[in-house]
Each structure stands twice: as C-alpha cells, then as structure tokens.
Amino acid sequence: MTTERVRWGILGAGNIARTFVGDLVAQGLEVAAVASRDARRAAEFAAELSIPTSYGSYEALVADPGVDVIYIATPQAFHAEQALLAIDGGKPVLVEKSFTNDAPEAERVVAAARAKGVFAMEAMWTRFLPTADAIGDVLERGSIGELVSVSSSHFQNLDVAPTSRHGNPELGGGVMADLGVYGVSFASRYLGEPTSMLVDGEASELGVDLSASVLLRHGAGRTSATLTRMDAPGSNRAAVVGSDGWIDIDSVFYASTSFTVYDGGRGQRELLRFDKPQHVGRGMQFQALEVERCLSAGELESPRMPLDESIAIMRTLDQVRARIAAARSSSVSR
Ligand SMILES: NC(=O)c1ccc[n+]([C@@H]2O[C@H](COP(=O)([O-])OP(=O)(O)OC[C@H]3O[C@@H](n4cnc5c(N)ncnc54)[C@H](OP(=O)(O)O)[C@@H]3O)[C@@H](O)[C@H]2O)c1
C-alpha cells in the first residue's frame, strides 16, 4: 500500500454500494473511486456521494494506483469473475455476500488470492457489528453454558420476477444466496460446518429457490434452524441457545440490534439487556474497518471471516439448493 489511509474503490454503482459508501464516509473512511459498466452511471454516483474519481469500466478501477482495495457490489453471478479481476491486478478485495455463485467458484477465488498473496474477504457485515461483538463477550464469559443450538428467520418481500436480481438464475438469484446465507453464516459462526441436513423449500419455474426451511446438525448433537423466504416480510429474530440459558436477538438479527440474555434456571431470570448500539449509518463500516486492520497488519485474510469458512458456507448453500431442486423435480414428475 502506498499511503497510510486506505483508499476504497467501489465496483458496481448500485443499491448496496450506495449504503456502503455512505457508511464509510460517515465513519471518516476514504472512498477514492467508483466504477460502473456505464460511465454516466458511475459519474452520477460519484457526484451524488462526492467520490473524486469515476470509471466506465471495472478494469480501469482495478488499474488505478490511487485505489488500495476493491469492494465488489454486484449480483452474485459476477462476484467470482470480478474478484479474480481484482486479485489478478494485485488489489485486495471485499466481496459482497453470498461470496460467489457456488463452492467451486469460491475455491477458485480463494486459491487465486492465496497464490497471489492478496487479501480477500466475504462482506458478511453482520459479523463485525458491535452487537456481534457483545454476543461474543456473553459466550466467552460462559453466561449461557455450552452452546447447543442457534435459530434464525429471515423473511423479506422482494421482487422475485424472473427479470429481477432475486428471481433471475443468470444473476445468481435465489433466497439462499440473498437471505438464507445470513442464517447459514450465523449458524456456521457459532457451530461450524454442518455434518447433515434436512431441507424443505420451493423453487420457481426457472429453478430459483424461493423459500427454504433448513435444519442442520453440526456434530456433538448441536443443531441449527434457518427459515427464509423472499415473498413475505418477517420479524427476522434469532436465538443462541446454551446448556444454561439463551440469547434472544431482536429484529433485525443480522443488523445492528439489541438482545437479551436469559438464565435458563428455574426462575428464567433476565441476566443482561444489550441495547441497540449508537453508531453512524447502518453499520457496514465495521467490516471495512476490519479489512483496513488486516491490511495494515499484513494479514491476508480475516480471522473473523476466514476464507475456508466462506467456502464451507457456499458448500452448505449448494447442498440446500440441490435438495430444493431435487424436491421440485420429483414433485413435477409425479
Ligand atoms: N450487505 C447487505 O446488507 C446487502 C444488501 C443488499 C444486497 N447485498 C448484496 O450486494 C450485491 C448487489 O446487490 P444490489 O442490491 O446492490 O444489486 P443491484 O443494485 O441490482 O446491482 C448492483 C450493480 O451490479 C451490476 N449489475 C446489476 N445487474 C447486472 C446485470 N444484469 N449484469 C451485470 N451487472 C449487473 C450493476 O453494476 P454497474 O453499475 O456496473 O452497471 C449494478 O449497479 C449482491 O451480492 C447482494 O447479495 C448485500
């Protein structure tokens, strides 16, 4: 890196990129450039968010010596190809969730990053929120005993038309890639990769998964449950259950939020109430701060979102989707 201040480059001038840039700027971080396939869209995005440089091609962004790290904010279908573009150009990369289209793509990205000695991380922003840190503290103190189970629900009313990002298989659409990944990542964070699963769900005519109920076994009798669908809103709460108590995480569990810790003894006492933390923006800056910490420490991946875990999460998503597809083809042929 050429400067002490990390200069971010934004690849894709869309919806989540706008929120990400807003959060970084509000936190005092530096966004140096944005690229879109469309030079005018990039220029408008740059003007709106006071970004000094805009490009009409992703290659130009990667080649800019004034950019230290690239944030990829495009639909899932393009993450691997664009991450490889950045890595090939020697640029560290933060890749929106889900990390790639599938596990083989994730393996290719990780292998390329490791071969080139370039930092890469999945942008699972939830893990870096102050709420997640506070939950980690509760678990470390042993307040709820041995972890045995986690559960979460993630429902949103999204546009699932075949032309939309969520409904189009060509864009990597599907509920598991967009919403279910939060629940799977949440379970993975606390319980590791599953050893077996039970899955039910529905897919569209185009084979895009629309809803999923996912029960995972993680070994040693530990379990997780993820309920998700993208045609209805929901409370989107979660729970972390231990042998001596539990944590109820308030809506929206994957964002900056509050939680309550309960002692599971006879009185089921409230042990701790954690209020929603005060910070600027939505909270997408915390993952960026972790990237900047890793870069300044010379770390090629974050211990808080390891690359092997991102691959494992993609493996789980692939297996869930394969089961939904198999259930659909057997019900269609019946
Ligand atoms: N962390 C979160 O809370 C969160 C929330 C929402 C989404 N996401 C993730 O962020 C990513 C982008 O989601 P989004 O809602 O921001 O998407 P979006 O606004 O629909 O698209 C973002 C950008 O992707 C490129 N793009 C869109 N459609 C394309 C197509 N058909 N072919 C090629 N490129 C296309 C465009 O880049 P150009 O500007 O270059 O044309 C567009 O500006 C997804 O991976 C999603 O899962 C994360």
The ligand as a Gaussian input file, in Angstrom:
#p B3LYP/6-31G(d) Opt

LIG

0 1
 N      -24.923000      -6.482000       2.854000
 C      -26.185000      -6.205000       2.625000
 O      -26.936000      -5.810000       3.504000
 C      -26.713000      -6.355000       1.237000
 C      -27.948000      -5.810000       0.893000
 C      -28.362000      -5.907000      -0.426000
 C      -27.577000      -6.568000      -1.347000
 N      -26.403000      -7.124000      -0.958000
 C      -25.547000      -7.831000      -1.912000
 O      -24.967000      -6.848000      -2.756000
 C      -24.871000      -7.341000      -4.086000
 C      -25.536000      -6.339000      -5.011000
 O      -26.868000      -6.164000      -4.656000
 P      -27.645000      -4.813000      -5.051000
 O      -28.995000      -4.915000      -4.476000
 O      -26.806000      -3.654000      -4.733000
 O      -27.726000      -5.010000      -6.631000
 P      -28.140000      -4.004000      -7.778000
 O      -28.329000      -2.632000      -7.250000
 O      -29.253000      -4.625000      -8.543000
 O      -26.868000      -4.055000      -8.741000
 C      -25.610000      -3.601000      -8.298000
 C      -24.713000      -3.427000      -9.502000
 O      -24.474000      -4.677000     -10.114000
 C      -24.349000      -4.538000     -11.523000
 N      -25.420000      -5.285000     -12.191000
 C      -26.716000      -5.275000     -11.899000
 N      -27.405000      -6.037000     -12.792000
 C      -26.492000      -6.531000     -13.637000
 C      -26.565000      -7.362000     -14.791000
 N      -27.719000      -7.824000     -15.254000
 N      -25.421000      -7.669000     -15.428000
 C      -24.236000      -7.203000     -14.988000
 N      -24.114000      -6.385000     -13.912000
 C      -25.222000      -6.066000     -13.252000
 C      -24.544000      -3.070000     -11.811000
 O      -23.258000      -2.524000     -11.870000
 P      -22.904000      -1.327000     -12.857000
 O      -23.125000      -0.106000     -12.012000
 O      -21.511000      -1.573000     -13.238000
 O      -23.809000      -1.408000     -14.025000
 C      -25.300000      -2.565000     -10.596000
 O      -25.074000      -1.209000     -10.343000
 C      -25.490000      -8.728000      -4.071000
 O      -24.464000      -9.679000      -3.970000
 C      -26.335000      -8.762000      -2.806000
 O      -26.434000     -10.045000      -2.221000
 C      -25.948000      -7.006000       0.303000

